[in-house]
Structure formats: C-alpha cells, structure tokens
Amino acid sequence: MNFEEILPRLKAGEKVIRGNWGGAELYVKLVPAETLDGETMNPYFVINVRGEGYTMFTPTVCDLLAEDWKIVE
C-alpha cells in the first residue's frame, strides 16, 4: 500500500508499518486532535519502537512515496 492508501486507515485509528523496516519499529499511529488546558493540540504521528516506547514520527519523502506500507493487526 502507498501512503495515500494508509492515511485514511490511520485516521480511522489503525496502526501501520513499512514492510522494509526490519528493526525494532512496531507500528505508526495517529494521535488525533485534542483539547489540553483549553487549547487545541493538532493531530500528530507517533511510532512505537520496541524497548523505547513512543516517539514523534514525521514521515520522510521516502516514506510518503513508498509502496510497502501495511496494516498492523
């Protein structure tokens, strides 16, 4: 799948990963917009990495153009 195909799935709450990532990356997910202390936080991506927990994820150009995205069950 390409990024255009997985983006709606991310928005629906599903978790995704690149097929050629063979390391500790478990999945990417979208954290939806929320209100915190009366202010709106914009949505953002996080990646879950084995042994490290969550960290912010910003897709690279290579990620956006990749054809190896898949849904994590």
N, C-alpha and C positions, 0 to 999 in steps of 0.2 A: 504494500500500500504506500501511497505517497502522503505527504503532509496535508495536502488538501483533503484527502480522504479520511485521515485520522482526526483532524481538528474537530469536526462535529462530534466524534466519539469522545474526545477529551472533554468537550463542553457538556456532554451527557454524563460525565463522571467516570468514564472508563480509563484504564491505565494502559499505557503503550510503551513500546521499546523498539529500538532499532535492531534489526536482525543481525547486523555485523558487529554489534557491541558484544564482545565475548567476555567482558570483565566482570566487575562487581556491580554493574548497574542493574537494578532490579526492575524499575519502571519510572516513567514520567507521568505526572498527573497535573491537572489544572486546579488551582485553588481559586474558587470563584470570588467575585467582588463581595465585600462585606463592610459593615459599618463598625468602626472602632473608636470609642470615645467621641462619638458624634461626627466623625469624619469618615468618608468613604475611601476604602482601600481598593485599588484597582486589582483585577484578577492577575495571577502570575502562575508560572510553571515551577514545579519542584521536581527533583529527581531523587529517588530513594537508592542509596548506594549501600551495599552490604557492609556492615561494620561501622558505617559513618552516619547513618540516618538520612534525613532530608537536607538538601541544599537547593538554592535557587538554580533554575535551569533556563538558559537563554539559547534557543536553537541557533546554530550556525547556518551559514548559507548552504553548506554541505548537508546539514540535517533537513533544511527546508526543501532541497532538491532531491533528496534520497528517495528511493523506491522500495526500501526494505523495512518500513515501519510495520509493526504488527501489534495486535491487541494482546494484553497480558490477562490471562484468566485468573 
